[in-house]
Amino acid sequence: MRLICCAGLVVFSSMAFATDLKETVLTALETNPEIQAKIKQKGVRTEERESVFSRYLPQVQLAAAIGREYSDNSSTQNRVGGSDTLTRKESSIAAQQLLFDGFEVSSELDREEMLIQAADYDVMGTSERIAI
């Protein structure tokens, strides 16, 4: 009877230890600042990839300006006083679409994908090192 009771205590305590160890390792992985920094670096790489992909999309540029202009030229010389102050207004809109760039954007996207994959491996390697 004593042997069964002792064996039960050993099994129960080892199961409790395993649960505690798992929880401890998970907590260490979730709260370790080094791992969190690696995860943030991977997020930066993902954002950079999205930035490169945006070069495939059409771009629209708007510009507007207004201001005072002092004009003293041949057309204002004929007026009384010989010069004039004008209100200058201008605006523009331009649209651009990438047609072909010698595979620059697609190569840059491939490069960014590889950097994201390297960041994944960096996160995994750091996590494994911390967990051990």
GIPE-V966875 format. One record per run of one state. SS is the DSSP state (h for helix, s for strand, l for the rest). FROM is the first residue (numbers start at 1). TO is the last residue. If there is no record, write none. Layout:
ss->{SS	SS}
from->{FROM	FROM}
to->{TO	TO}
This chain:
ss->{l	h	l	h	l	s	l	h	l	s	l	h	l}
from->{1	2	32	33	57	59	72	74	78	84	97	104	132}
to->{1	31	32	56	58	71	73	77	83	96	103	131	132}
